[in-house]
């Protein structure tokens, strides 16, 4: 008699919801950094402005993520 389990391939390699959340957060930070660096290099702007754009890009990326429940598009509040 075989038991059916609802394990996904992520569960099999030890990645659960907490790890997925950490990976998503890291990738959002990488995305915000890439946007900031790209804009700064393309426009030859002052570093202070690039830092300001980077500070705004991170929270905007989280806001736009529909799966985030804390705030933004996917929030229930």
Secondary structure, 3 states (H helix, E strand, C coil): CCCCCCCCHHHHCCCCHHHHHHHHHHHHHHHHHHHHHHHHHHHCCCHHHHHHHHHHHHHHHHHHCCCCCCCCCCCCC
